[in-house]
Amino acid sequence: MKSKTKLLLTFLALLLSQQFFAQAKSVTGTIIDEGGVPLAGVTIIEKGTKNGTQSDFDGNYEIKVNDGAVLVFSFIGMLPQEVVVSSSKINITMKEDVTELESVVVTALGIKRKPDEITTASQVVKTDELNQAKATNAAVGLVGKVSGLQINTINNGVNPSTRIQLRGFRSISRNNEALIVINGVISTSGALAELNPEIIESINVIKGANGAALYGSLGANGAIIVTTKKGNKDQNKFNIAINTSVTFEEVSMLPKLQNRFGQGYQGAQDFTENTSWGAELDGSLQPTGLEQTLMPYSFIKDNYKPFFNTGTTMLNSIAVSSGDENGYVNLSIGNQETSGIIPTDSFKKNNFYFSAGKSNDKWSLNANVRYTTSHQNTAGGVEGSIYNSLTQVPVNVPVEAFSNPDNATHWTYWELNPYWRLKNERIDSKGQTIEGVGEIGYKFNKNIDAIYRASFRTTSFNGYEFFNGYKAEVVYWDSPFDYVSSYEVNNSNSRRIYSDFLLNFNYMLTNDISFKANIGNNITNIESNASSMKGERLVVPGIYNISNITGSVVPYDFKSKQRNASIFGNFDFGYKDYLYVNLTFRNDLTSVLNPDNRSFNYGSAGVSFIPTKAFENFGGDVLTHAKISASIVKVGNAAINPYDINDRFISGETAGFPYSTINSFVLDPTLTDMNLKNEDLISREININLEFFKRRITFDASYYTSKNTDQILQTSPSFASGANVATINVGESTSTGLELDLGLTPIKNDNLTWDIRFGYSAPKTTVEKVTETSVQAAVGDYLGTAGIAAIAGEQFPMIVGTGYQRDENGNIIIDASSGDPLKANNVKLGKTTPDYILGLSSSLTYKNFKLSGVFDYRTGHVFYAGIKDGLVQNGTDISTAQGGRQPFIFPNSVVETSPGVYTQNNSVTTSGGQDYYTGIYREIDENFVLDATAFKCREIALSYTFSKDLLSRIGISSFSVGINARNVFMILPKENRNYTDPEFSFTTGNNIGLSTGNQAPPTRTYGINFNLTF
């Protein structure tokens, strides 16, 4: 009996041990998407149980299950998969589910999150959408595609510079541009412009400080998160992609000019003049230009358009990539060659990009390096502008008739020949950038891993500029013009070292509650220096060397260093898959502030709720997905430069130094409070995201508000202080805005798909306080008497300048004796940010054809058209010819008959004539502040993708050809007589809405592109 009992116990023990060992079996693997990118946060559940886990940042997972168990893999935006366990290694490639959300989003510090986990507003632009019209840089490719994103063109030349801003203004006088992050590393807008758009995988636009809170003060204005392409991890062969395009650029519009009066001065024809204040055009033959060539005295439409070329841009790139589930490698080489619309202008850029990565069960290593060279050579910009010279051409002068680059045979004595400027006034600049990023990761276990990321970026630029000078050979006035020659050489370089350390935690605290945390630190070190030498009067013409200068040389030398260190924490809690809470903390320590005032603490909190997952059958068959989120953040704005708070000394040249061997320095009269600190802002936002009918209709809404305090402003101190400007923390402002996005897919079948997206954004910033003693402060540089100001109780930015004096009914007051209008100083002339921006993106796919377009409309704002001011001075603006240049009764005008009493003017006329327009009219800035409303067709692209079945027979994976156009057309108000694009601005600062006649005219581009993969 005992032996039977022992035998039975032994048998039971064997059964139990088998069951125990079966439960202890560990299954591991890697989860990727169809493009080979690892997926973090994939849920793996043993079917029928609560046993589960999630994949880590590298897509790896581990779970203990029985043989024969069924694993269910699920992830937002992907089709769920069920796999029967038959081995200890199961790799999964998840396929996109078009009825669900997109895959993981790369957020701040490279942290990847599912869309439902994100508690703030953001929008992802993929590579296809970014490059559909073959923009030369990524910033230009983003225009019109993201609600709340505003990009202004500063320079429309061969290498356009842009200003990137999200959700309007927060700071009155300091930085409002979005932070640029490339591959997890803080970078610059210059680096984004250098980057070859073809190597970009996606751009996540984090629209406000809430989503960028982990970047602390640097993220106060939102962030542009750029992720570049890696090798395809789902293949074991090399993939070669070749992209080439050629784009043609032409002037899209020139100002409309008066067609009644020709070359001359004070009503008489004068062949030496650069203005159109002459006699009325009559078609007769008249001497024209300094050689007095007989030419018809007739109006020529767009008479200086023949000066411009059709510009061309060649873009070529080749990328070679390969990889498998454990590693990847990618090499990309790109080249850009641009010839501008201004003859002889050119820009060349070469990009070399290499990235590679390798991983195993414990370690991961990723690295990339980028090398960029550029060479820009342009005419003008030293003593004057090519375009400004052209706008001084009288309306009857054919510019091409004076293409001989000789000022002695020019059409005027009073301005240099733009053809002469092409050769004799040039700026040449060469630059190179080397950037490297290395990232090493270690997985302690399935719940904890660490990442150390380090990068360096070095830039160097060297260039020169020269102006050959000219002395008039023939004297038409009291003394000859003497344009003095000059030469300047300049060099600059910078180095940025950046590093992050992140310790990442990923736990399922219970079957329903998840916990993720990222704790780390960041160190940034920036060094830069710049130097130049400039002198006048070249001894030997055409020899450009500083030793060839006759006069004294003016040196410039600047060096700068700064360091920032931070610690931060990001904590995410999830309940089931429908409720998420996010908390962040960051402390910034900066070297540019007083030691007692250089540490700042910032934090944020956010929540996300998905009712369609929380409640069974919520929304039924109509509402596919719904998400509500809200967040609050306290952060600062990085608004202080190195040495701002230090006493600085400047050269005593105003006192006659250097004198012989003696030099002198004086205290800079611009002082900054030594206890200055970053500007503070508290931002709140609430968002809703809805999807209907399996994403055939989507709707996203976001409302935000920001209270901005401790604004840094310049004030006028007491005379006794010895300073003329003092910079202190004093201003306050409030920013609010609403963003709406509506997506429609009205048609979707096997042959035809039509996607439409509407966007609406309405940013608004109001100045609450300027200083204790003032309600207004100037911001940046003025153009004459017109400029941008911050005014308490008004929206910002606000153009102020001279305007018409008006009575209480708005009638213009005139001088009873002269009939000319009276002017008022410091008049509010209008805000430069639109009331709202409407955007439209459309994509129509029919079989292998795809047609896409981007449009937008903005209104409710104004801009200062500096070019109109120049045209009035030259007598070519339409306003100067109205009424035949005769005296007239000013419309809606009144005269003061007794103090404070005004009577309608029915008889007193203006002085009229040339002096009225070049004097009274030009002195009133209000005449040049115009409605900035514009409807634009930003881009149109049509492409055809050849059949893969056909291509596979000749060893080609894919081949497509496309045609594209950018800035196709623009509809402007009547008062903007094609003066310029109202988005143009003369600076990257906060002076948006001020344009000058020195900027090149607006252009449109059109081209063809080819994309080949094998």
Secondary structure, 3 states (H helix, E strand, C coil): CHHHHHHHHHHHHHHHHHHHHHHCCEEEEEEECCCCCECCCCEEEECCCCCEEECCCCCEEEEECCCCCEEEEECCCECCEEEECCCCECCEECCECCCCCCCCEECHHHCEECHHHCCCCEEEEEHHHHCCCCCCCHHHHHCCCCCCEEEEEEECCCCCEEEEEECCCCCCCCCCECEEEECCEEECHHHHHHCCHHHEEEEEEECCCCCCHHHHHHHCCCEEEEEECCCCCCCCCCEEEEEEEEEEEEECCCCCECCCECCEECCEECCCCCCECCCECCCCEEEECCCCEEEECCCCCCCCHHHCCCEEEEEEEEEEEEEECCEEEEEEEEEEEEECCCCCCEEEEEEEEEEEEEECCCEEEEEEEEEEEEEEEEECCCCCCHHHHHCCCCCCCCHHHHCCCCHHHCCCCCCCCHHHHHHHEEEEEEEEEEEEEEEEEEECCCCEEEEEEEEEEEEEEEEEEEECCEECCCCCCCCCCEECCEEEEEEEEEEEEEEEEEEEEEEECCCCEEEEEEEEEEEEEEEEEEEEEEEECECCCCCCCHHHECCCCEEEEEEEEEEEEEEEEEEEEEECCCEEEEEEEEEEEECCCCHHHCEEEEEEEEEEECHHHHCCCCCCCCEEEEEEEEEEEEEEECCCCCCCCCCCEEECHHHCCCECCECCEEECCEEECCCCCCEEEEEEEEEEEEEECCCCEEEEEEEEEEEEEEEEEEECCCHHHCCCEEEEEEEEEEEEEEEEEEEEEEEECCCEEEEEEEEEEEEEEEEEECCCCCCEEEEEEEECCEEEEEECCCECCEEEEEEECECCCCCEEECCCCCCECEEEEEEEEECCCCEEEEEEEEEEECCEEEEEEEEEEECCEEEEHHHHHHHHHCCEHHHCHHHHCCCCCCCEEEEEECCEEEECCCCCCCCHHHHHHHHHCCCHHHHEEECCEEEEEEEEEEEECCHHHHHCCCCCEEEEEEEEEEEEEECCCCCCCCCCCCCCCCCCCCCCEECCCCCCCEEEEEEEEEEEC
